Amino acid sequence: MTTQIAVNDAYELVHQLRAALAERSVVLPSLGVDAMLPERPLVELGRCNLATARALIEALTVEAR
C-alpha cells in the first residue's frame, strides 16, 4: 500500500466510523486521522466526556446482547 493510499484509507475509515457512531447517537469530537507517519496512519479516537463514554458503551454492548 502506498503512503497516499494508506492516508486516504485512514480518512475513509474515519468517515465510516463517524457515520456508524452517529447512527447510535454517539459523537466523538476528536475523531480524526493522525498521519504523523504517513506510511502508517492512525485513527485517532480522541477524548470524550462521561456522557459520550456511556453512550459508546451502550452502543457497543447493545449489539453484543
C-alpha positions as a Markdown table, in Angstrom:
| # | Residue | x | y | z |
|---|---|---|---|---|
| 1 | Met | 0.0 | 0.0 | 0.0 |
| 2 | Thr | 1.4 | 3.4 | -0.9 |
| 3 | Thr | 1.6 | 6.2 | 1.6 |
| 4 | Gln | -1.1 | 8.2 | -0.1 |
| 5 | Ile | -3.4 | 5.2 | -0.3 |
| 6 | Ala | -2.9 | 4.5 | 3.4 |
| 7 | Val | -3.7 | 8.1 | 4.4 |
| 8 | Asn | -6.8 | 8.1 | 2.1 |
| 9 | Asp | -7.9 | 4.8 | 3.6 |
| 10 | Ala | -7.5 | 6.2 | 7.1 |
| 11 | Tyr | -9.7 | 9.2 | 6.2 |
| 12 | Glu | -12.3 | 6.9 | 4.7 |
| 13 | Leu | -12.3 | 4.7 | 7.8 |
| 14 | Val | -12.8 | 7.8 | 10.0 |
| 15 | His | -15.7 | 8.8 | 7.8 |
| 16 | Gln | -17.3 | 5.4 | 8.1 |
| 17 | Leu | -16.7 | 5.2 | 11.8 |
| 18 | Arg | -18.2 | 8.7 | 12.4 |
| 19 | Ala | -21.3 | 7.7 | 10.4 |
| 20 | Ala | -21.7 | 4.4 | 12.3 |
| 21 | Leu | -21.4 | 6.1 | 15.6 |
| 22 | Ala | -23.8 | 8.8 | 14.5 |
| 23 | Glu | -26.4 | 6.1 | 13.8 |
| 24 | Arg | -26.1 | 5.3 | 17.5 |
| 25 | Ser | -26.2 | 9.0 | 18.5 |
| 26 | Val | -22.5 | 8.9 | 19.6 |
| 27 | Val | -20.2 | 11.7 | 18.6 |
| 28 | Leu | -16.5 | 11.6 | 19.3 |
| 29 | Pro | -15.5 | 15.2 | 18.8 |
| 30 | Ser | -11.8 | 14.5 | 18.5 |
| 31 | Leu | -12.2 | 11.6 | 16.0 |
| 32 | Gly | -9.7 | 12.1 | 13.2 |
| 33 | Val | -6.5 | 10.9 | 11.4 |
| 34 | Asp | -3.0 | 11.1 | 12.8 |
| 35 | Ala | -0.8 | 11.0 | 9.7 |
| 36 | Met | 2.4 | 11.8 | 11.6 |
| 37 | Leu | 3.8 | 8.7 | 9.9 |
| 38 | Pro | 2.0 | 8.8 | 6.6 |
| 39 | Glu | 3.1 | 5.2 | 5.7 |
| 40 | Arg | 1.3 | 4.0 | 8.9 |
| 41 | Pro | -1.5 | 6.5 | 9.7 |
| 42 | Leu | -3.6 | 6.0 | 12.8 |
| 43 | Val | -7.3 | 6.6 | 13.6 |
| 44 | Glu | -7.3 | 9.0 | 16.5 |
| 45 | Leu | -10.3 | 8.3 | 18.7 |
| 46 | Gly | -9.5 | 11.2 | 21.0 |
| 47 | Arg | -11.1 | 12.2 | 24.2 |
| 48 | Cys | -14.7 | 12.4 | 25.2 |
| 49 | Asn | -16.9 | 13.4 | 28.2 |
| 50 | Leu | -18.5 | 10.9 | 30.5 |
| 51 | Ala | -21.9 | 11.1 | 28.8 |
| 52 | Thr | -20.3 | 10.2 | 25.4 |
| 53 | Ala | -18.3 | 7.4 | 27.1 |
| 54 | Arg | -21.6 | 6.0 | 28.5 |
| 55 | Ala | -23.3 | 6.3 | 25.1 |
| 56 | Leu | -20.4 | 4.5 | 23.4 |
| 57 | Ile | -20.5 | 1.7 | 26.0 |
| 58 | Glu | -24.3 | 1.4 | 25.4 |
| 59 | Ala | -23.9 | 1.3 | 21.6 |
| 60 | Leu | -21.2 | -1.4 | 21.8 |
| 61 | Thr | -23.0 | -3.6 | 24.4 |
| 62 | Val | -26.4 | -3.4 | 22.8 |
| 63 | Glu | -25.0 | -5.2 | 19.7 |
| 64 | Ala | -23.5 | -7.9 | 21.9 |
| 65 | Arg | -26.7 | -8.8 | 23.7 |
